[in-house]
Amino acid sequence: MQLSKEDKEVIKVVGRKGSYILVLTLIFWLLPHCNSCNRAKKSVPSETLQVGVDLLPGSFGIDSAGLVTGRQKELIDQLLPEDSITWVPFTDRKEALKALQQGEIALYATSYPYAQSQSLSKAIPTDWIYSETFSLLLSKENEERWETQFHDIDHPVPVYASSGEPAVSVVLKNLRELSYPAIQVEVTELSPTQLCIKLVNGEYDYVMTNKELAHAVATADSTIVAIDGLTFETRQVWLVNEEHQELKDKIDEALRTKQNK
């Protein structure tokens, strides 16, 4: 049987087990291809570059035509245009970092804050690649009162952040010190996607996460609102397994070349 161009693109994607819980179009697009992804795993050439990515709206996904899409795909095309890529999607950042440290993937191409990356064992950061912004997610019923609540120091308001997005807790603490003294920062082990589910289900009132995911949730559920402009941008890097220093050098050189143009 002759494979179409779309099928050949999909075969490059190596699926990872995860709880694809959030009902977002991105995930619905991916699931029909999981069987072919798993079957293709053994046939991927060993010389291809194993790249871990977060399965998140705007970051990485497969569109309705079966083509790999997202910011990380676009950046890889620009920075490593000659490399053969095997995509390894994750829904859990801890699992992704563990895979990187164990050498199962050579590169974790995702939003990772520059300052935090310095202390991760067996991984080395690239130069910063882009800036990330974050948004506050809340239900529409809280849209008119959230600012008042955030100023009421006598009644602390929990705002949830994922430990998988370490920059968010720093951002929230800065907001509490500078503008909204009632914020009570709650860092959980849940993934950003799981936090959003808690919000949608009414278990949490306020969640802060990356802007792309926040807007995807607000678009998918008309009862949810994403508030922008509360936080500063943070510089983001990719992480490379320490055994692949030449890969880091290659990416950094590509970044410098593009900055000088």
C-alpha positions in Angstrom: 0.0 0.0 0.0 1.3 3.4 -0.9 1.5 5.8 2.0 0.2 9.4 1.5 2.4 12.4 2.5 0.2 12.8 5.6 0.6 9.2 6.7 4.4 9.4 6.3 4.4 12.6 8.5 2.3 10.9 11.1 4.6 7.8 11.2 7.4 10.0 12.5 5.4 10.6 15.7 6.1 8.3 18.6 3.2 8.1 21.0 3.7 8.0 24.8 1.1 6.7 27.2 -0.7 9.5 29.0 -4.1 10.6 30.3 -5.4 12.6 27.4 -8.2 14.0 29.6 -8.9 17.5 28.4 -11.4 17.6 25.7 -9.6 19.9 23.3 -9.5 19.6 19.5 -5.7 19.0 19.6 -6.1 15.8 21.5 -9.0 14.5 19.5 -6.8 14.9 16.4 -4.0 12.9 17.9 -5.8 9.9 19.3 -6.9 8.3 15.9 -3.2 8.1 15.0 -2.0 6.4 18.2 -2.0 2.8 16.9 0.0 3.7 13.8 2.4 5.7 15.9 3.1 2.7 18.2 3.4 0.4 15.3 5.9 2.7 13.6 8.1 2.9 16.7 10.3 -0.1 15.8 10.8 1.1 12.2 12.2 4.6 13.1 15.9 4.8 12.1 18.2 4.9 15.1 20.0 8.0 13.7 17.0 10.1 13.9 16.9 12.8 16.7 14.5 11.9 19.5 12.8 15.1 20.4 10.4 15.3 23.4 7.5 17.8 23.2 4.6 18.8 25.4 1.2 17.7 24.0 -0.4 21.1 24.4 -2.4 23.4 22.1 -0.1 25.7 20.2 3.0 23.9 21.3 2.7 20.6 19.5 -0.1 18.6 17.9 -1.4 16.9 14.7 -4.0 18.8 12.6 -7.0 17.4 10.9 -4.9 16.6 7.8 -2.6 14.5 9.9 0.3 17.0 9.8 2.5 17.8 12.7 1.9 21.4 13.8 2.8 23.8 16.6 5.4 26.3 17.8 8.0 23.6 18.6 7.7 22.1 15.2 8.2 25.5 13.6 11.2 26.2 15.7 12.8 22.8 15.0 12.3 23.4 11.3 14.2 26.7 11.7 17.0 25.6 14.0 17.6 22.0 12.9 16.4 22.0 9.3 18.6 19.2 8.2 17.9 16.7 11.0 15.5 13.8 10.8 13.2 14.1 13.8 11.2 11.5 15.8 8.6 13.3 17.9 7.9 12.0 21.4 4.9 13.7 22.9 4.3 13.9 26.6 1.4 14.9 28.8 3.4 14.9 32.0 6.5 17.1 32.4 8.0 14.9 35.1 7.9 12.0 32.7 9.5 14.1 30.0 12.3 15.3 32.2 12.9 11.7 33.4 13.2 10.5 29.8 15.6 13.3 29.0 17.8 12.5 32.0 17.8 8.8 31.2 18.8 9.5 27.6 15.5 8.2 26.1 15.3 11.6 24.3 18.2 13.8 23.3 16.2 17.1 23.3 13.2 18.4 25.3 11.8 21.1 23.0 9.4 22.9 25.2 8.9 26.0 27.3 11.3 25.8 30.2 12.4 28.8 32.2 16.0 29.8 31.9 16.8 30.2 35.6 15.2 26.9 36.6 17.1 24.9 33.9 20.4 25.5 35.6 19.8 23.0 38.4 18.5 20.0 36.5 20.9 17.1 36.6 22.0 15.4 33.4 20.5 18.2 31.3 22.0 21.3 29.8 20.1 24.3 28.6 20.3 25.9 25.2 20.6 29.7 24.9 17.2 31.2 25.5 14.9 30.6 22.5 11.8 32.7 23.1 9.8 34.4 25.8 6.7 32.9 27.4 3.7 34.6 28.9 1.1 33.3 31.3 -2.6 33.9 31.8 -5.1 33.7 34.7 -7.9 31.3 34.1 -11.2 31.7 35.9 -14.9 31.1 35.5 -17.1 33.9 34.0 -18.9 34.2 37.3 -15.7 35.4 38.9 -14.8 37.8 36.0 -16.2 40.9 37.7 -14.9 40.2 41.2 -11.4 38.6 40.9 -9.5 41.9 41.3 -11.5 42.8 44.4 -10.8 39.3 45.9 -7.1 39.5 45.1 -6.9 42.8 47.1 -8.8 41.5 50.1 -5.9 40.6 52.4 -8.2 39.3 55.1 -9.4 36.6 52.8 -6.6 34.8 50.9 -7.5 33.5 47.5 -5.9 30.3 46.3 -4.4 30.5 42.8 -3.2 27.1 41.5 0.0 26.5 39.5 1.6 23.3 38.3 5.0 22.2 39.5 5.6 21.4 35.9 5.6 25.1 35.1 8.1 26.4 37.7 8.1 29.9 36.4 4.4 30.3 37.2 4.8 30.1 41.0 7.6 32.8 40.8 5.3 35.0 38.7 2.4 34.5 41.2 4.6 35.4 44.2 5.7 38.6 42.4 2.1 39.5 41.7 1.3 38.9 45.4 4.1 41.2 46.6 3.6 43.9 44.0 -0.1 44.1 43.2 -2.4 41.5 44.7 -1.7 40.8 48.4 -4.5 38.3 48.8 -3.1 35.7 46.3 -2.3 32.5 48.0 0.1 30.5 45.8 -0.8 26.8 45.6 1.7 24.7 43.7 0.5 21.2 42.9 1.9 18.0 41.3 -0.9 18.1 38.8 0.0 18.9 35.2 -1.2 22.2 33.6 -3.9 20.2 31.7 -5.1 18.5 34.9 -5.3 21.9 36.6 -7.5 23.3 33.8 -9.8 20.3 34.2 -10.2 21.1 37.9 -11.1 24.6 37.0 -13.6 23.6 34.3 -15.2 21.1 36.8 -15.6 23.9 39.4 -13.1 22.4 41.9 -10.7 25.4 41.6 -11.6 29.0 41.1 -8.3 30.3 39.8 -5.5 28.7 37.8 -2.5 30.3 36.1 -0.8 28.6 33.2 0.9 29.4 29.8 -1.1 31.7 27.6 -1.6 29.2 24.8 -3.1 26.5 26.9 -5.3 29.1 28.8 -6.8 30.5 25.6 -7.3 27.0 24.2 -9.4 26.1 27.3 -11.3 29.4 27.2 -12.1 28.8 23.5 -13.2 25.2 24.2 -15.4 26.2 27.2 -17.5 29.3 27.0 -17.9 29.4 30.8 -14.1 30.0 31.2 -12.2 33.3 30.8 -8.5 33.9 30.3 -7.1 37.1 31.7 -3.9 38.4 30.0 -1.4 41.1 30.9 -0.9 40.3 34.5 2.6 38.9 34.3 6.0 39.7 32.8 7.5 37.6 30.1 10.0 34.9 31.1 12.9 33.7 28.9 12.5 30.1 27.8 15.1 27.5 26.8 15.2 23.9 25.5 16.9 21.2 27.5 19.5 18.8 26.0 20.7 15.6 27.4 24.3 16.1 28.7 25.6 13.4 26.4 24.6 15.6 23.4 26.8 18.7 23.9 27.2 18.9 20.1 23.4 19.2 19.7 23.3 22.1 22.2 26.2 23.8 20.3 24.4 23.4 17.0 21.2 24.9 18.3 23.0 27.8 20.0 24.9 28.5 16.8 21.7 28.6 14.8 20.2 31.0 17.3 23.1 33.3 17.1 23.0 33.2 13.3 19.4 34.2 13.3 19.8 36.9 15.8 22.5 38.5 13.7 20.4 38.6 10.6 
